[in-house]
Amino acid sequence: MGQISQFLPFILMFVVIYFFMIRPQQKKIKQEKEFEAGLKVGDKIITKSGFHGKIAELTETSVVIETMSGKLKIERSAISLELTAALNKKA
């Protein structure tokens, strides 16, 4: 019993770190992967660097978007989940 009580603060600290730091990060990564997999031609998106456009072509890892100045090829991971969701919520 005495040895368990010595390690209890470390166990509690790990549990707190897991639920407040590790688990939310894993959940966010899962949401971003689902978002990237659900993209389709014609979707309006905003990149993490602020480019607005519409998806013209899709490949496994990259996307071609149409912007007002032409077409750009970007990685799927460069599309912002939060900004795109806010854009589509307004429309």
C-alpha positions as CSV (number, residue, x, y, z in Angstrom):
1,M,0.0,0.0,0.0
2,G,2.9,2.4,0.8
3,Q,4.5,1.9,-2.6
4,I,1.3,2.5,-4.4
5,S,0.8,5.8,-2.6
6,Q,4.3,6.9,-3.6
7,F,3.5,6.4,-7.3
8,L,-0.1,7.8,-7.2
9,P,0.9,11.4,-7.9
10,F,2.8,10.3,-11.0
11,I,-0.1,8.1,-12.2
12,L,-2.6,11.0,-11.7
13,M,-0.2,13.4,-13.5
14,F,-0.1,11.0,-16.5
15,V,-3.9,10.6,-16.6
16,V,-4.3,14.4,-16.5
17,I,-1.8,14.9,-19.3
18,Y,-3.4,12.2,-21.4
19,F,-7.0,13.7,-21.1
20,F,-6.0,17.3,-21.5
21,M,-3.2,17.1,-24.0
22,I,-2.7,13.8,-25.8
23,R,-6.3,12.8,-26.4
24,P,-7.6,16.1,-27.8
25,Q,-4.6,16.2,-30.2
26,Q,-5.3,12.7,-31.5
27,K,-9.0,13.7,-32.0
28,K,-8.0,16.7,-34.0
29,I,-5.7,14.7,-36.2
30,K,-8.4,12.2,-36.8
31,Q,-10.9,15.0,-37.8
32,E,-8.3,16.5,-40.2
33,K,-7.7,13.1,-41.9
34,E,-11.5,12.6,-42.3
35,F,-11.9,16.1,-43.7
36,E,-9.0,15.5,-46.2
37,A,-10.5,12.2,-47.3
38,G,-14.0,13.8,-47.8
39,L,-12.8,16.5,-50.2
40,K,-14.3,16.5,-53.7
41,V,-14.1,18.4,-56.9
42,G,-16.1,21.7,-56.7
43,D,-15.7,22.2,-52.9
44,K,-14.8,25.8,-51.9
45,I,-11.8,25.8,-49.6
46,I,-9.3,28.1,-47.8
47,T,-5.7,27.1,-47.4
48,K,-3.8,27.5,-44.1
49,S,-1.8,30.3,-45.8
50,G,-5.1,32.1,-46.7
51,F,-5.7,31.3,-50.4
52,H,-9.4,31.0,-51.3
53,G,-10.3,28.6,-54.2
54,K,-12.4,25.8,-55.6
55,I,-11.1,22.3,-56.0
56,A,-10.5,21.6,-59.7
57,E,-8.6,18.2,-59.5
58,L,-7.8,15.7,-56.8
59,T,-4.9,13.2,-56.5
60,E,-4.0,11.0,-53.6
61,T,-1.8,13.6,-51.9
62,S,-2.4,16.9,-53.7
63,V,-5.2,19.1,-54.9
64,V,-5.4,21.6,-57.8
65,I,-7.4,24.6,-56.8
66,E,-8.8,27.4,-59.0
67,T,-8.2,30.9,-57.7
68,M,-9.0,34.3,-59.2
69,S,-5.4,34.4,-60.5
70,G,-5.2,30.9,-61.9
71,K,-4.7,27.3,-60.8
72,L,-2.5,26.2,-57.9
73,K,-1.3,22.7,-57.0
74,I,-1.2,22.3,-53.2
75,E,-0.9,19.4,-50.7
76,R,-4.1,18.2,-49.1
77,S,-2.7,18.9,-45.7
78,A,-2.4,22.6,-46.6
79,I,-6.2,23.0,-46.6
80,S,-7.5,24.5,-43.3
81,L,-10.3,22.5,-41.7
82,E,-11.4,25.4,-39.5
83,L,-11.3,28.2,-42.1
84,T,-13.0,26.0,-44.8
85,A,-15.8,25.0,-42.3
86,A,-16.3,28.7,-41.5
87,L,-16.5,29.6,-45.2
88,N,-19.0,26.9,-46.0
89,K,-21.1,27.7,-42.9
90,K,-21.5,31.3,-44.2
91,A,-22.5,30.2,-47.7
